[in-house]
Amino acid sequence: MVSSLDYTSPNIQFSFDVNRNRYFTKDQNNFINSLGIDQLNTLQNTSLLDIYLSANNIIEPHIHQNAAELVFCISGSAVISLLNPFTKEILNFPVIPGQVANIPQGWWHYEIATADSTHLLAIFNASTPEVIFASDMLRLTPSAIMSHSYCLNPSQWQQAIAPITNTTIIGPPADCTQRAEEAYESSANQWPVPSDACRFDPPYTAASDPWQ
C-alpha cells in the first residue's frame, strides 16, 4: 500500500483497460500496449507491457536501467535473449505459452517472435520502466566518437547507420527491404534467424534449449 495515497479519494484508481493505452505501433500485427502508474495510480513498483508480435519481428536490443523484466509467453512462441555482463555470454531462452524468462535490471536484451500471433507480457518491478534502445544509441552517438572508440572507417559507419532515423522499438522497420536470410549471412552468425519449427537455427538447437 502506498502511504501517501488517499484511498478514499474519488480519483483513486483500481482498474484500467490496457487496450486503451498504446505504447507503440508498427502495424496491425505488431504493437505494444502499456500500463504504469500514470494509468493506474495505486500501482506500487509494478508496471507492464502487453506485446503482440508476428513471426520474425523483434523487440530491438535495449536496457531498462531502473527495473528488472519478467517476460511471460501467453501465446505463440519467442526467444528471449540477454547478455550476461559477468560471463560476457549471450543467453537464449525459447518460450512457449506458460513459460517465462527473467532479465535482471540493466541487462542488455531483446525478444524475437518465432511464430505468428505471439503475445508476451513483460512485467517490471518499477512503476514506470525506463528504457534505452539500441537504435537511439547508434543514431545519436556522434559518428566521430564511434569511429574513434572502435577504430572504424567514419564514412562506412555513417553509411551503415544512415537508415536508422528513428527509435525502432519493433524491428525490422516496416520499410526494410533486406531479407532476414541475407542479413543473417552477412552478419557472420551474430544473430539468429527463426526456423519454420518455431525454433532458431544456430545457435538455437535442441541441445541449447533449456526446456528439453
Phi, psi and omega in degrees: 000139179270114187294334183277353180274143173265101185284000174261355183291144176292348180267001180290141185239127179243351180213159180199146176267104184298333179299341183275351186240086181282127178269317181202144176229125169266310175201188187292343181254352184225104184201168182225130169256157184222158176219127176214191184294336178291337177263331185220098193285357175267000177295144177224110179055038178215139174200171181206158169240131180257106194250130177238127184221147168261166186306139176078358175276148188229137164281113191302157178307138183195174173228155170246105188285348182238009185204148166277162183226127175251118183257121180248128179272121179267316178209164183074213178200155182204167171241123177262120183242141179216154177261117175281112185288348181270323179261352183059038180239145169274126179252134183240126183235100174294136178230143173235174185310131180095352181255154183230160169223140184248133178245114179299157182304131174083000182275140178293130184201168178200160182230130180240126176285135178249008177208154174293159178058037175281134181231117180241144174244118179257120185247133185240151177262046175213147182292331174218106182289136174266155185211144170235118182268148180299323181300325178287320178297319182291316187275339185260339175288127182306136181303324180297325179290315179296316181296317180291319183296320189242014178054054180258157172285117186303316183292322178293321178295314179298321178293321182295321184264359182306323180292345182273093184253347180217171173294125187281307182065292175249118180245172353290160180303153184300333181264013181290132181252357181276127179288146182302321182294323179293319178296321180297314182296322184281348183262005178057044175065028180274348173215150187273155175243130182299144174261169181291346184268019180060029172223172178259143166289174191329130010266012183270100178237169179302326181294333181263002181278112184292348182269359180249000000 
